[in-house]
Amino acid sequence: MGNPAQTLLALFVFLLASITVFPFGKTGSSIYYTSVSFFMAALFLSSYGKGFAKGLSYLRLNPRRKDLPGLFLWGIAALAVSISVTAAATVALYFLGYLDAGLVGEKIASLPALALVLAFTIAPVGEEALFRGYLFRKISDKSSSWILGALLSSAIFASLHLLYGSVAEIIVAFLIALVFCAFTQKTGSLIPAIIAHSTFNFLSIVSTVFL
């Protein structure tokens, strides 16, 4: 894992900077620390006994520079599919009488600007690293089935959205997670999922707060 002293120093500086910029108790800080915790947990679990470089490789976060343009396009494709799936689910939930997305909109609209920015910058990276980078791959490897890995990791991801109190939010989160798993499996990289997740969150926030 490199020089232990350098690693500890880097972690100390990182924590000090985090506490300075995002002091505990400040509105929006919980999103930051939750996202960082997700990423650090994924990196630690994937790196344990192997080193950070192999950990990042396991999480599919080590793209080659020449592959980045293609991965960006895959990210746009993942975003398009995510929006289409969300639209279809919204129509279905409306006719079934379960469209309660207004609850989510109220929570989003009540968040401070800092929390909203973190929701489409830091949060998607942490969530993708843990759920699609680590859990999806670990379950897929153990079960020899990426479909099972996608279903289980997506169910766990969707369960985190219970706090919104919205059936629609949980269902949509599950479906979008499946889309991200499929694109991660297809490309062998987490980059498309991160791009799609970040942009999807950004568009959701803009449509909720400003439209």
Residue pairs with C-beta under 8 A, 6 or more apart in sequence:
1 7
1 47
1 51
1 52
2 51
2 52
18 32
18 33
18 36
22 28
22 29
22 32
22 33
23 29
27 112
27 114
27 115
28 111
28 112
28 114
28 115
28 118
31 115
31 118
31 119
31 122
31 123
32 118
32 122
34 123
34 126
35 118
35 122
35 123
35 125
35 126
35 127
36 122
36 126
37 126
38 126
38 127
38 129
38 130
38 131
39 125
39 126
39 129
39 130
41 130
41 134
42 59
42 126
42 129
42 130
42 133
42 134
43 52
43 55
43 56
43 59
43 129
44 55
45 134
46 54
46 55
46 56
46 58
46 59
46 133
46 134
47 54
47 55
47 56
47 58
48 55
50 58
53 62
56 62
58 133
58 134
58 137
59 129
59 133
59 134
59 137
59 190
60 133
60 137
60 184
60 188
60 189
60 190
60 191
61 129
61 133
61 189
61 190
61 191
63 71
63 189
63 191
67 189
68 191
71 187
71 189
71 191
71 192
71 195
72 191
72 192
72 195
74 183
74 186
74 187
74 189
74 191
74 192
75 183
75 191
75 192
75 193
75 194
75 195
75 196
75 199
76 195
76 196
77 183
77 192
78 179
78 180
78 183
78 192
78 193
78 195
78 196
79 195
79 196
79 199
79 200
81 179
81 183
82 176
82 179
82 180
82 196
82 200
83 200
83 203
85 172
85 175
85 176
85 179
86 172
86 175
86 176
89 168
89 171
89 172
89 175
90 99
90 101
90 168
90 172
93 99
93 167
93 168
93 171
98 167
98 168
98 171
99 168
100 166
100 167
100 168
101 166
101 168
101 169
103 164
103 165
103 166
103 169
104 164
104 166
104 168
104 169
104 208
105 208
107 164
108 116
108 204
108 205
108 208
108 209
109 208
109 209
111 119
116 205
116 209
119 201
119 205
120 198
120 199
120 201
120 202
120 205
121 198
123 201
124 194
124 197
124 198
124 201
125 194
125 198
127 157
127 197
128 180
128 190
128 193
128 194
128 197
129 190
131 153
131 154
131 156
131 157
131 177
132 153
132 177
132 180
132 181
132 184
132 190
132 193
133 184
133 190
135 149
135 152
135 153
135 156
136 146
136 149
136 150
136 153
136 181
136 184
137 149
138 149
139 148
139 149
139 152
139 153
140 146
140 148
140 149
140 150
140 185
141 149
143 149
146 181
146 185
149 181
150 177
150 178
150 181
150 182
150 185
151 178
153 177
153 181
154 174
154 177
154 178
154 181
155 174
157 173
157 174
157 177
158 170
158 171
158 173
158 174
158 177
159 170
160 173
161 169
161 170
161 173
162 170
164 170
176 200
179 196
180 193
180 196
180 197
181 193
183 192
183 193
183 196
184 190
184 192
184 193
